[in-house]
């Protein structure tokens, strides 16, 4: 889903690029992305990317229609997760 020959395979490098994209989005655009991913249109392909790259990191949850809607996403959508956190030692 997020493969591209134009970007390096390194997660940290890809995260930097998504951070640039995120910084350009207004608080209202983030809310629209949030609800787009909650529908069948964005749930399958876009939502996993939002969660992987924490695209909702700057989301103002006060702008959501209901308080509990933020539970529609994994916490990784709101904060950067370590790519090695899923490893078992």
C-alpha positions in Angstrom: 0.0 0.0 0.0 2.8 2.5 0.8 5.4 1.1 -1.5 7.1 3.6 -3.8 10.4 3.6 -5.7 10.7 7.3 -5.0 11.0 6.9 -1.2 13.5 4.9 0.8 12.3 1.7 2.4 13.3 3.0 5.8 10.3 3.7 8.1 11.9 6.7 9.7 12.5 8.4 6.3 8.9 7.7 5.2 7.7 9.1 8.5 9.6 12.3 7.9 7.8 12.8 4.6 4.4 12.1 6.1 5.2 14.6 8.8 5.7 17.2 6.2 2.3 16.3 4.6 0.6 16.4 8.1 2.1 19.8 8.9 0.4 21.2 5.7 -3.1 20.0 6.7 -5.4 22.4 8.5 -7.3 21.2 11.6 -10.5 20.9 9.5 -8.8 18.9 6.8 -7.6 16.5 9.5 -11.2 16.1 10.7 -12.3 15.4 7.1 -9.5 12.8 6.7 -10.6 11.3 10.1 -14.2 10.8 8.9 -13.1 9.7 5.4 -11.2 6.8 7.0 -14.1 5.9 9.2 -16.2 5.2 6.1 -16.1 2.2 3.7 -14.3 4.5 1.2 -11.2 5.0 3.3 -11.3 2.2 5.8 -9.7 -0.5 3.8 -6.7 1.3 2.2 -6.2 4.7 3.8 -6.9 4.1 7.5 -4.0 1.6 7.8 -1.7 4.3 6.5 -3.1 6.9 8.8 -2.5 4.6 11.7 1.0 3.5 10.6 2.3 7.1 10.0 0.3 8.9 12.8 -1.4 11.3 10.4 -3.9 12.3 13.1 -1.1 13.3 15.5 -2.3 17.0 15.4 -6.0 16.3 15.3 -8.0 18.6 17.6 -10.4 16.0 19.1 -12.7 18.8 20.2 -13.7 19.2 16.5 -15.1 15.6 16.3 -18.8 15.2 16.1 -18.9 13.0 19.3 -16.4 12.5 22.1 -16.1 8.7 21.6 -15.3 8.9 17.9 -11.5 8.9 18.5 -11.9 5.3 19.5 -12.5 4.5 15.8 -8.7 4.4 15.3 -5.8 2.7 17.0 -3.7 4.9 19.2 -1.0 4.7 16.6 -3.0 7.1 14.5 -2.4 9.8 17.1 1.2 9.2 18.2 4.3 7.8 16.5 4.8 4.2 17.4 8.1 2.5 17.4 8.4 0.0 14.5 10.3 -2.4 16.8 7.6 -2.3 19.5 5.9 -5.4 18.1 9.0 -7.5 18.4 9.2 -10.2 21.1 12.5 -10.7 22.8 
